[in-house]
Amino acid sequence: MGTLIETGLPAKTKAARATLDAWTREIVQWHFNPETGCPFWLDYAAKLDWDPRTEIGGYDDLDRFGFFQDEWLRGGPVRRWVPKAYAGRPVYVFETGGSTGVPKSRISIDDFRIDYEAFSATLPDDAFPPGADWLMLGPSGPRRLRLAVEHLAQFRGGICFLTDLDPAARLHCVRVFLHGRTLPLAPAP
């Protein structure tokens, strides 16, 4: 039995690596294609002295780009992240709370739907009965959690009822509980 696992593992590893490399090439081709890419990556590519579409052959080649800079996600215009292939489609913007400076933004078009529809297949029906309504207690925004949970409930045939739990209000309640008196909320950054 151990021999079968050992001899099968290199083949599975090689196949997984080939799949990852092919997916990497497909993603790079799409994001750096003038017909489908977003303005940010097309502008980025124009400043390079090499063409990512011809020189990224697999996952390991992504090191040529260097590190992604968090600062690129701060400020606007947010439309610089919208791929040309998705022009005219509804876009959601999700932002961080800005606790480390100017909030970071990211766009979403259908990814939360796709992710949570796939996630639905992993949920046991006895714990998450199809057709059942859901109650969510959590932040209503600006992150994607609310939309994702709502979509998951709808995808499974239910309705999602939301009780907003704002993180700042939660911290305020904790302070009141710990200190026995009302404390001022922290000013927004």
C-alpha positions in Angstrom: 0.0 0.0 0.0 2.8 2.4 0.9 4.5 1.8 -2.4 1.3 2.7 -4.3 1.0 6.0 -2.5 4.7 6.8 -3.0 4.7 6.0 -6.7 1.4 7.8 -7.3 2.4 10.9 -5.4 5.0 12.2 -7.9 2.6 11.8 -10.8 -0.2 13.6 -8.9 2.3 16.4 -7.9 3.4 16.7 -11.5 -0.2 16.9 -12.7 -1.1 19.5 -10.1 1.9 21.6 -11.0 1.0 21.4 -14.7 -2.6 22.5 -13.9 -1.3 25.4 -11.7 1.1 26.5 -14.5 -1.6 26.4 -17.1 -4.0 28.4 -14.9 -1.2 30.9 -14.2 -0.6 31.4 -18.0 -4.4 31.8 -18.6 -4.8 34.4 -15.8 -1.7 36.4 -17.0 -2.9 36.3 -20.6 -6.3 37.6 -19.6 -5.2 40.3 -17.2 -2.5 41.7 -19.5 -4.5 41.5 -22.7 -5.5 45.0 -23.9 -9.0 43.7 -24.7 -9.8 42.1 -21.3 -7.3 43.5 -18.7 -8.0 46.3 -16.3 -6.3 49.7 -16.7 -4.1 49.2 -13.6 -2.4 46.0 -15.0 -2.3 47.3 -18.6 -0.5 50.5 -17.3 1.8 48.4 -15.1 2.8 46.2 -18.1 3.5 49.3 -20.3 6.2 50.3 -17.8 7.9 46.9 -17.9 10.8 46.1 -20.3 9.3 42.7 -20.9 5.9 41.3 -21.9 4.2 39.2 -19.2 2.0 37.5 -21.8 5.1 36.0 -23.5 7.5 35.6 -20.5 5.3 34.2 -17.8 5.3 30.4 -18.5 4.2 29.2 -15.1 3.7 29.9 -11.4 7.4 30.3 -10.6 7.7 33.0 -13.1 5.4 35.3 -11.1 8.4 36.2 -9.0 9.4 38.5 -11.9 6.6 40.9 -10.8 8.1 41.4 -7.3 5.8 42.0 -4.3 2.3 43.4 -4.7 2.1 46.8 -2.9 -0.7 47.3 -0.4 -0.7 51.0 -1.2 -1.9 50.2 -4.7 -5.3 49.4 -3.2 -5.6 52.7 -1.3 -7.5 55.6 -2.9 -8.9 55.7 -6.3 -10.1 55.7 -8.9 -11.5 52.3 -8.2 -12.4 51.8 -11.8 -8.7 51.2 -12.6 -9.3 47.7 -11.3 -12.4 46.9 -13.5 -11.3 44.6 -16.3 -12.3 45.8 -19.8 -14.0 42.4 -20.3 -16.5 43.3 -17.6 -17.2 46.9 -18.8 -20.9 47.7 -18.2 -21.4 45.0 -15.6 -22.5 45.8 -12.0 -19.4 46.2 -9.8 -19.3 46.0 -6.0 -16.6 47.8 -4.0 -15.5 46.5 -0.7 -13.3 48.5 1.6 -11.3 47.9 4.7 -12.2 49.9 7.8 -9.2 52.1 7.4 -7.7 51.3 10.8 -4.2 51.4 9.3 -4.7 54.5 7.1 -6.6 55.2 4.0 -9.0 52.3 3.4 -8.0 49.7 0.9 -10.6 49.0 -1.9 -11.2 45.9 -4.0 -13.8 45.3 -6.6 -16.1 42.3 -7.0 -18.3 41.3 -9.8 -19.4 37.7 -9.4 -16.6 36.2 -7.3 -18.5 36.1 -4.0 -21.4 34.3 -5.8 -19.1 31.8 -7.4 -17.2 31.2 -4.2 -20.2 30.6 -2.0 -22.1 28.5 -4.6 -19.1 26.2 -4.5 -18.9 26.4 -0.7 -22.6 25.4 -0.5 -21.8 22.0 -1.8 -19.6 21.4 1.3 -22.4 22.2 3.8 -24.3 19.2 5.3 -28.0 19.4 4.6 -28.9 18.4 8.2 -27.1 21.5 9.5 -28.0 23.8 6.7 -31.3 22.5 5.4 -32.1 23.5 1.8 -35.0 26.0 1.8 -34.4 27.1 5.4 -34.2 30.8 6.2 -31.0 32.2 7.8 -30.3 34.8 10.5 -26.9 36.6 10.1 -25.5 38.5 13.0 -22.5 40.4 11.7 -21.2 43.6 9.9 -23.4 44.7 7.1 -20.6 46.4 5.2 -18.5 47.4 3.5 -17.0 44.0 3.2 -18.4 41.2 1.1 -19.5 39.0 4.1 -23.1 40.3 4.1 -23.5 39.8 0.4 -21.9 36.4 0.5 -24.1 35.1 3.3 -27.2 36.5 1.7 -26.3 34.9 -1.6 -25.5 31.5 0.1 -28.9 31.5 1.9 -30.7 32.4 -1.4 -28.7 29.8 -3.4 -29.8 27.2 -0.9 -33.4 28.4 -1.3 -33.8 30.5 1.8 -34.0 34.1 2.9 -31.3 35.8 4.9 -32.4 38.1 7.7 -29.6 40.4 8.9 -28.9 42.0 12.2 -26.1 44.5 11.8 -23.3 44.2 14.2 -21.0 47.1 13.5 -17.4 46.4 14.7 -17.1 49.9 16.3 -20.4 49.5 18.2 -19.3 46.1 19.4 -16.0 47.5 20.8 -18.0 50.3 22.5 -20.3 47.6 24.1 -17.2 45.7 25.3 -15.7 48.9 26.8 -19.0 49.6 28.6 -19.1 46.1 29.9 -15.5 46.1 31.1 -15.4 49.6 32.6 -19.0 49.9 33.8 -19.6 53.2 32.2 -20.0 54.8 28.8 -16.8 55.7 27.0 -16.6 57.9 23.9 -16.3 56.0 20.6 -12.9 56.2 19.0 -12.9 58.9 16.3 -12.9 57.6 12.7 -9.4 57.6 11.1 
